[in-house]
Amino acid sequence: MYPDTQLFIDGAWCAGGGGKSSAVLNPATEEAIGCVAHASRDDLDRALAAADRAFRAWRRTPVFERYKLMRRAAALLRERAAEIGRVMTLEQGKPLAEAIAEAERGADAIEWFAEEARHAFGRLVPSKAPEIYQMVTPEPVGPVAAFTPWNFPINQAVRKISVALAVGCTVILKGPEETPASCAALVQVFADAGLPDGALNLVFGVPADISSYLIAHPVIRKISFTGSTAVGKHLAMLAGQHMKRVTMELGGHSPVLIFDDADLDAAINVLAQSKFRNAGQVCTSPTRFLVQSGIYDAFVEGFVAQARRVKVGSGLQPDTQMGPLANVRRKDAMRALVADAVAKKARVLTGGDSPNGADAPGYFFAPTVLADVPLDASIMNDEPFGPVVPIRRFDTRDEALSEANRLAYGLAGYVYTRSAANAARVAADLETGMICVNHHGLGLVELPFGGIKDSGYGSEGGIEAMENYVNHKMVSMLNL
């Protein structure tokens, strides 16, 4: 059964004040499976008042008490991971094993931030006069407005919620309308763990209406957004007008540099798993494959064979390795990218459309490999966010770096080489916030997660994630 999703405001589930809702579709069947309530302006005002009131008490709650409550929430999330995972697969499409793992990793994130907040110490600064004490103390910045996307309904929300609550902030979470129920289940976990009313609120609705109202409101002191670069720039502009703190985790177009001396089999296996995870709907997915000429043909042949072995189907089927795209917009976008590349002389080596036929139900799209893709093809310039792989050859390292750094994106990059010197040079010169060499080690909660250039600023992981949720207050005291 798939639950209808309500708003969560001041500790209670409720329908939207205006009675508006929208349908939630199963992307594997295109059938409506439920609905999600939309918040009215009055609902947002109630959430703001609740978050403001709760902040005054939650910020004073001893950090060890916050820690214990969050540990209870993590335990509940682990207990419910299978149930939540099934709901996520129904609304988002990813294979059930991936959905369950996402919920389980969410519990890890809650625990890590809860523990880390216990060590968010201030410091004493030696003064120039013996009778003066100089202190720096971290304080929670205030109520947070967090905006999360549909591709990872638990993962994207749990990091924002956990770091905010751990340091003493309260949260209004604007969840994704396409995948609302798993996000709501996460909020219920915190409520059941004993979180005070108003400390965490959940709303849905028209994104532009909600973001413009919350960001401008004086109660909100911090904005955290995960989504497209275009929307992120607009929200950052709104936040800047009101001097609000922001964390922006935006789009990417991650280059992969595969050199002649790479372990070819290992590179093919790791890249195929990473590329087709969540049907390619991952901001850090490898998306521009740059292969040195000496191994180009062998890599292409091996990668095509691997792509053809990927089992595509409903995420509820145990043998499924890749589910459908999340919505019809993504399916249409994949078709357009492939058609544009072909028109510009790229070769389709496998895939190119739905594996079940163009008119079959569901937003399925076959793992697709394009070879010899020219630089003016749209897929070499626009983030694909789907299971389409463009491959180009290069001759020299400088040529590969020039192409890798050509775009304004700077989220993640990947390098495959056996040369430590080559790896160090590329890692130093690649203009991305995150780089992995010979493996993919992104998304671990203890590590920074964020980009540079048009891919945003700030971090969603590691101790760096906590910086934008606290103010550092300086106190200089004369001993009388």
C-alpha positions as semicolon CSV with decimal commas, in nm:
position;residue;x (nm);y (nm);z (nm)
1;M;0,000;0,000;0,000
2;Y;0,119;0,351;-0,077
3;P;0,014;0,621;0,174
4;D;-0,125;0,960;0,083
5;T;0,108;1,227;0,219
6;Q;0,005;1,520;0,435
7;L;0,192;1,819;0,572
8;F;0,369;1,799;0,909
9;I;0,343;2,125;1,102
10;D;0,406;2,186;1,472
11;G;0,410;1,815;1,554
12;A;0,091;1,714;1,370
13;W;0,002;1,576;1,028
14;C;-0,258;1,783;0,845
15;A;-0,414;1,847;0,507
16;G;-0,326;2,162;0,317
17;G;-0,529;2,462;0,424
18;G;-0,644;2,533;0,071
19;G;-0,746;2,173;0,005
20;K;-0,507;2,145;-0,289
21;S;-0,314;1,829;-0,367
22;S;-0,138;1,660;-0,659
23;A;-0,111;1,300;-0,776
24;V;0,191;1,080;-0,715
25;L;0,274;0,845;-1,005
26;N;0,451;0,511;-1,008
27;P;0,719;0,563;-1,277
28;A;0,724;0,192;-1,361
29;T;0,354;0,189;-1,457
30;E;0,262;0,559;-1,499
31;E;-0,037;0,493;-1,270
32;A;-0,147;0,727;-0,990
33;I;-0,074;0,558;-0,657
34;G;-0,156;0,839;-0,414
35;C;-0,159;1,211;-0,358
36;V;0,036;1,475;-0,170
37;A;-0,109;1,780;0,007
38;H;0,000;2,131;-0,092
39;A;0,066;2,399;0,166
40;S;-0,124;2,727;0,161
41;R;0,025;3,060;0,273
42;D;-0,144;3,011;0,611
43;D;0,019;2,669;0,643
44;L;0,360;2,822;0,578
45;D;0,294;3,088;0,839
46;R;0,205;2,819;1,093
47;A;0,523;2,629;1,010
48;L;0,731;2,946;1,045
49;A;0,576;3,030;1,380
50;A;0,632;2,673;1,501
51;A;0,996;2,666;1,389
52;D;1,063;3,003;1,549
53;R;0,907;2,904;1,880
54;A;1,075;2,564;1,888
55;F;1,415;2,716;1,810
56;R;1,415;2,916;2,131
57;A;1,394;2,593;2,333
58;W;1,584;2,351;2,104
59;R;1,893;2,572;2,089
60;R;1,909;2,555;2,471
61;T;1,870;2,177;2,480
62;P;2,203;2,028;2,595
63;V;2,394;1,880;2,304
64;F;2,405;1,539;2,474
65;E;2,024;1,535;2,491
66;R;2,005;1,622;2,121
67;Y;2,256;1,345;2,055
68;K;2,050;1,082;2,241
69;L;1,729;1,179;2,061
70;M;1,897;1,160;1,722
71;R;2,044;0,820;1,805
72;R;1,689;0,700;1,875
73;A;1,578;0,838;1,539
74;A;1,862;0,654;1,364
75;A;1,763;0,326;1,529
76;L;1,400;0,370;1,420
77;L;1,507;0,447;1,063
78;R;1,709;0,125;1,049
79;E;1,413;-0,073;1,185
80;R;1,185;0,071;0,916
81;A;1,432;0,066;0,626
82;A;1,264;-0,221;0,440
83;E;0,919;-0,061;0,468
84;I;1,044;0,282;0,369
85;G;1,249;0,136;0,085
86;R;0,942;-0,025;-0,070
87;V;0,755;0,306;-0,057
88;M;1,052;0,479;-0,219
89;T;1,067;0,226;-0,501
90;L;0,696;0,271;-0,571
91;E;0,723;0,650;-0,601
92;Q;1,075;0,692;-0,738
93;G;1,146;0,372;-0,932
94;K;1,492;0,272;-0,812
95;P;1,560;-0,097;-0,735
96;L;1,439;-0,203;-0,392
97;A;1,788;-0,293;-0,272
98;E;1,910;0,060;-0,356
99;A;1,611;0,216;-0,179
100;I;1,660;0,011;0,139
101;A;2,032;0,092;0,137
102;E;1,950;0,462;0,107
103;A;1,736;0,447;0,420
104;E;2,006;0,256;0,607
105;R;2,273;0,507;0,506
106;G;2,036;0,781;0,624
107;A;2,054;0,630;0,974
108;D;2,434;0,646;0,953
109;A;2,412;1,017;0,865
110;I;2,188;1,094;1,162
111;E;2,429;0,923;1,400
112;W;2,739;1,084;1,252
113;F;2,611;1,440;1,277
114;A;2,472;1,375;1,625
115;E;2,814;1,256;1,739
116;E;3,004;1,531;1,559
117;A;2,794;1,804;1,723
118;R;2,921;1,685;2,061
119;H;3,268;1,791;1,949
120;A;3,177;2,131;1,803
121;F;3,390;2,308;2,059
122;G;3,461;2,676;2,093
123;R;3,807;2,801;2,180
124;L;3,999;3,034;2,409
125;V;4,226;3,283;2,235
126;P;4,529;3,412;2,433
127;S;4,497;3,783;2,495
128;K;4,758;4,056;2,508
129;A;4,649;4,152;2,860
130;P;4,645;3,904;3,152
131;E;4,312;4,026;3,292
132;I;4,118;3,968;2,967
133;Y;3,959;3,642;2,851
134;Q;3,887;3,601;2,479
135;M;3,643;3,330;2,377
136;V;3,489;3,209;2,051
137;T;3,170;3,005;2,084
138;P;2,955;2,838;1,814
139;E;2,583;2,913;1,822
140;P;2,305;2,778;1,596
141;V;2,222;3,025;1,321
142;G;1,842;2,985;1,352
143;P;1,549;2,823;1,169
144;V;1,647;2,661;0,838
145;A;1,453;2,634;0,512
146;A;1,568;2,318;0,332
147;F;1,471;2,224;-0,023
148;T;1,526;1,867;-0,143
149;P;1,486;1,685;-0,479
150;W;1,324;1,360;-0,585
151;N;1,624;1,151;-0,688
152;F;1,730;1,059;-0,333
153;P;1,427;1,135;-0,111
154;I;1,593;1,015;0,211
155;N;1,958;1,092;0,147
156;Q;1,912;1,453;0,040
157;A;1,675;1,536;0,325
158;V;1,846;1,348;0,607
159;R;2,174;1,536;0,576
160;K;2,008;1,877;0,592
161;I;1,783;1,777;0,880
162;S;2,056;1,603;1,078
163;V;2,320;1,874;1,068
164;A;2,063;2,143;1,149
165;L;1,909;1,960;1,444
166;A;2,246;1,845;1,576
167;V;2,379;2,200;1,617
168;G;2,049;2,335;1,759
169;C;1,865;2,475;1,456
170;T;1,504;2,400;1,365
171;V;1,388;2,311;1,014
172;I;1,114;2,366;0,761
173;L;1,169;2,101;0,497
174;K;1,017;2,156;0,155
175;G;1,005;1,799;0,027
176;P;0,971;1,669;-0,331
177;E;0,614;1,637;-0,463
178;E;0,709;1,342;-0,686
179;T;0,852;1,134;-0,399
180;P;0,681;1,263;-0,084
181;A;0,598;0,951;0,118
182;S;0,952;0,827;0,189
183;C;1,046;1,182;0,289
184;A;0,743;1,192;0,520
185;A;0,847;0,859;0,672
186;L;1,183;1,014;0,760
187;V;1,010;1,304;0,936
188;Q;0,791;1,055;1,127
189;V;1,105;0,882;1,252
190;F;1,222;1,203;1,421
191;A;0,876;1,267;1,565
192;D;0,860;0,916;1,708
193;A;1,205;0,961;1,860
194;G;1,067;1,249;2,066
195;L;1,166;1,559;1,873
196;P;0,980;1,861;2,019
197;D;0,684;1,995;1,824
198;G;0,786;2,256;1,569
199;A;1,153;2,157;1,554
200;L;1,096;1,981;1,220
201;N;0,818;2,072;0,978
202;L;0,742;1,929;0,633
203;V;0,561;2,110;0,352
204;F;0,489;2,048;-0,016
205;G;0,348;2,264;-0,292
206;V;0,444;2,481;-0,586
207;P;0,824;2,511;-0,544
208;A;0,860;2,871;-0,663
209;D;0,580;2,993;-0,436
210;I;0,714;2,820;-0,128
211;S;1,079;2,914;-0,182
212;S;1,010;3,281;-0,249
213;Y;0,797;3,310;0,066
214;L;1,023;3,116;0,303
215;I;1,353;3,266;0,188
216;A;1,228;3,622;0,229
217;H;1,070;3,561;0,569
218;P;1,262;3,707;0,865
219;V;1,223;3,388;1,072
220;I;1,441;3,191;0,829
221;R;1,814;3,245;0,881
222;K;1,966;2,971;0,665
223;I;1,885;2,817;0,324
224;S;1,997;2,476;0,201
225;F;1,909;2,370;-0,153
226;T;1,985;2,068;-0,370
227;G;1,878;2,086;-0,733
228;S;1,953;2,237;-1,069
229;T;2,206;2,514;-1,126
230;A;1,946;2,746;-1,279
231;V;1,710;2,722;-0,981
232;G;2,000;2,735;-0,735
233;K;2,126;3,063;-0,880
234;H;1,779;3,213;-0,850
235;L;1,740;3,102;-0,487
236;A;2,089;3,224;-0,400
237;M;1,995;3,563;-0,543
238;L;1,682;3,574;-0,326
239;A;1,881;3,472;-0,021
240;G;2,144;3,736;-0,093
241;Q;1,880;4,008;-0,097
242;H;1,799;3,918;0,264
243;M;2,154;3,831;0,380
244;K;2,066;3,467;0,447
245;R;2,328;3,193;0,481
246;V;2,314;2,941;0,196
247;T;2,442;2,597;0,103
248;M;2,396;2,514;-0,265
249;E;2,449;2,160;-0,398
250;L;2,377;2,205;-0,768
251;G;2,416;2,030;-1,101
252;G;2,721;1,857;-1,241
253;H;2,858;1,713;-1,564
254;S;3,131;1,492;-1,423
255;P;3,428;1,415;-1,650
256;V;3,597;1,074;-1,641
257;L;3,959;1,064;-1,759
258;I;4,067;0,710;-1,851
259;F;4,434;0,684;-1,942
260;D;4,614;0,419;-2,146
261;D;4,771;0,268;-1,833
262;A;4,438;0,224;-1,648
263;D;4,317;-0,113;-1,521
264;L;4,067;-0,149;-1,803
265;D;3,846;-0,422;-1,655
266;A;3,823;-0,250;-1,319
267;A;3,743;0,086;-1,479
268;I;3,465;-0,064;-1,692
269;N;3,307;-0,247;-1,397
270;V;3,315;0,047;-1,156
271;L;3,201;0,303;-1,412
272;A;2,909;0,091;-1,534
273;Q;2,785;0,039;-1,179
274;S;2,818;0,407;-1,099
275;K;2,671;0,534;-1,425
276;F;2,355;0,322;-1,421
277;R;2,288;0,354;-1,047
278;N;1,950;0,520;-0,997
279;A;1,916;0,521;-1,380
280;G;2,188;0,785;-1,401
281;Q;1,979;1,034;-1,201
282;V;2,268;1,125;-0,973
283;C;2,434;1,466;-0,961
284;T;2,778;1,305;-0,931
285;S;2,715;1,043;-1,199
286;P;3,005;1,008;-1,446
287;T;2,874;1,183;-1,757
288;R;3,158;1,276;-1,995
289;F;3,380;0,977;-2,072
290;L;3,721;1,084;-2,204
291;V;3,933;0,784;-2,307
292;Q;4,294;0,792;-2,423
293;S;4,343;0,672;-2,780
294;G;4,552;0,366;-2,696
295;I;4,266;0,191;-2,515
296;Y;3,969;0,371;-2,671
297;D;3,841;0,082;-2,883
298;A;3,890;-0,176;-2,607
299;F;3,715;0,043;-2,350
300;V;3,420;0,112;-2,578
301;E;3,378;-0,256;-2,662
302;G;3,395;-0,361;-2,296
303;F;3,164;-0,086;-2,171
304;V;2,900;-0,160;-2,436
305;A;2,903;-0,527;-2,336
306;Q;2,858;-0,427;-1,971
307;A;2,573;-0,187;-2,054
308;R;2,389;-0,458;-2,247
309;R;2,398;-0,686;-1,943
310;V;2,215;-0,437;-1,718
311;K;1,872;-0,576;-1,628
312;V;1,610;-0,301;-1,664
313;G;1,266;-0,337;-1,506
314;S;1,043;-0,260;-1,212
315;G;1,240;-0,182;-0,900
316;L;1,028;-0,434;-0,708
317;Q;1,161;-0,725;-0,915
318;P;1,454;-0,890;-0,736
319;D;1,672;-0,921;-1,047
320;T;1,630;-0,559;-1,158
321;Q;1,955;-0,361;-1,172
322;M;1,813;-0,037;-1,310
323;G;1,460;0,094;-1,273
324;P;1,268;0,354;-1,473
325;L;1,342;0,722;-1,493
326;A;1,148;0,923;-1,238
327;N;0,912;1,102;-1,477
328;V;0,821;1,149;-1,840
329;R;1,030;1,467;-1,860
330;R;1,348;1,268;-1,805
331;K;1,250;1,012;-2,068
332;D;1,177;1,283;-2,323
333;A;1,506;1,453;-2,236
334;M;1,703;1,132;-2,301
335;R;1,539;1,089;-2,641
336;A;1,620;1,448;-2,732
337;L;1,985;1,415;-2,626
338;V;2,032;1,097;-2,828
339;A;1,862;1,241;-3,137
340;D;2,078;1,554;-3,118
341;A;2,399;1,353;-3,084
342;V;2,309;1,127;-3,376
343;A;2,227;1,428;-3,591
344;K;2,581;1,551;-3,519
345;K;2,739;1,219;-3,627
346;A;2,771;1,036;-3,295
347;R;2,722;0,658;-3,311
348;V;2,464;0,474;-3,098
349;L;2,630;0,148;-2,995
350;T;2,355;0,021;-2,767
351;G;2,021;0,147;-2,634
352;G;1,876;0,474;-2,756
353;D;1,515;0,440;-2,637
354;S;1,286;0,237;-2,414
355;P;1,392;-0,130;-2,396
356;N;1,026;-0,233;-2,414
357;G;0,929;-0,024;-2,716
358;A;0,841;0,342;-2,746
359;D;0,476;0,294;-2,646
360;A;0,525;0,055;-2,354
361;P;0,410;0,183;-2,012
362;G;0,663;0,317;-1,767
363;Y;0,941;0,573;-1,796
364;F;1,204;0,316;-1,888
365;F;1,508;0,403;-2,097
366;A;1,773;0,153;-2,196
367;P;2,136;0,198;-2,090
368;T;2,272;0,388;-2,388
369;V;2,628;0,429;-2,516
370;L;2,725;0,693;-2,771
371;A;3,070;0,687;-2,934
372;D;3,269;0,961;-3,108
373;V;3,042;1,233;-2,967
374;P;3,132;1,582;-3,096
375;L;3,178;1,869;-2,853
376;D;2,885;2,063;-2,997
377;A;2,640;1,785;-2,911
378;S;2,401;1,890;-2,635
379;I;2,496;1,595;-2,416
380;M;2,856;1,719;-2,399
381;N;2,737;2,053;-2,263
382;D;2,414;1,991;-2,069
383;E;2,386;1,761;-1,768
384;P;2,207;1,446;-1,898
385;F;2,078;1,316;-1,562
386;G;1,997;0,979;-1,713
387;P;2,151;0,652;-1,838
388;V;2,317;0,789;-2,152
389;V;2,698;0,767;-2,186
390;P;2,887;0,991;-2,433
391;I;3,243;0,878;-2,508
392;R;3,523;1,078;-2,671
393;R;3,889;0,999;-2,729
394;F;4,190;1,210;-2,632
395;D;4,562;1,189;-2,700
396;T;4,737;1,394;-2,430
397;R;4,674;1,472;-2,066
398;D;4,657;1,844;-2,133
399;E;4,393;1,782;-2,400
400;A;4,184;1,578;-2,156
401;L;4,216;1,839;-1,880
402;S;4,119;2,116;-2,118
403;E;3,797;1,938;-2,207
404;A;3,727;1,831;-1,847
405;N;3,754;2,193;-1,729
406;R;3,577;2,349;-2,028
407;L;3,230;2,366;-1,872
408;A;3,111;2,586;-1,587
409;Y;3,021;2,277;-1,381
410;G;3,262;2,170;-1,107
411;L;3,102;1,904;-0,889
412;A;3,288;1,572;-0,930
413;G;3,558;1,420;-1,147
414;Y;3,704;1,072;-1,191
415;V;4,049;0,954;-1,296
416;Y;4,171;0,608;-1,396
417;T;4,547;0,557;-1,419
418;R;4,819;0,338;-1,263
419;S;5,062;0,631;-1,251
420;A;5,077;0,807;-0,914
421;A;5,240;1,109;-1,076
422;N;4,969;1,127;-1,342
423;A;4,695;1,092;-1,080
424;A;4,847;1,367;-0,865
425;R;4,880;1,605;-1,160
426;V;4,522;1,551;-1,276
427;A;4,384;1,575;-0,923
428;A;4,563;1,907;-0,880
429;D;4,446;2,053;-1,213
430;L;4,090;1,921;-1,236
431;E;3,844;2,199;-1,147
432;T;3,596;2,008;-0,932
433;G;3,504;2,001;-0,566
434;M;3,546;1,622;-0,543
435;I;3,782;1,384;-0,722
436;C;3,810;1,005;-0,709
437;V;4,106;0,812;-0,850
438;N;4,059;0,448;-0,958
439;H;3,738;0,409;-0,759
440;H;3,423;0,600;-0,663
441;G;3,425;0,708;-0,299
442;L;3,175;0,993;-0,288
443;G;2,876;1,048;-0,064
444;L;3,025;0,923;0,263
445;V;2,883;1,134;0,543
446;E;3,223;1,191;0,704
447;L;3,361;1,352;0,385
448;P;3,285;1,693;0,233
449;F;3,023;1,682;-0,043
450;G;2,992;1,984;-0,269
451;G;3,112;2,157;-0,581
452;I;3,273;2,472;-0,714
453;K;3,195;2,708;-1,002
454;D;2,831;2,666;-1,118
455;S;2,796;2,346;-0,915
456;G;2,741;2,545;-0,598
457;Y;2,917;2,618;-0,271
458;G;2,924;2,480;0,077
459;S;2,924;2,117;0,184
460;E;2,659;1,859;0,261
461;G;2,901;1,626;0,438
462;G;3,191;1,615;0,680
463;I;3,263;1,868;0,951
464;E;3,253;2,130;0,676
465;A;2,874;2,085;0,653
466;M;2,829;2,227;1,002
467;E;3,000;2,560;0,935
468;N;2,705;2,728;0,762
469;Y;2,463;2,626;1,038
470;V;2,646;2,808;1,319
471;N;2,755;3,159;1,404
472;H;3,092;3,201;1,572
473;K;3,044;3,451;1,852
474;M;3,347;3,631;1,993
475;V;3,335;3,730;2,359
476;S;3,611;3,947;2,510
477;M;3,578;3,979;2,888
478;L;3,766;4,199;3,130
479;N;3,805;4,037;3,472
480;L;3,700;4,297;3,729
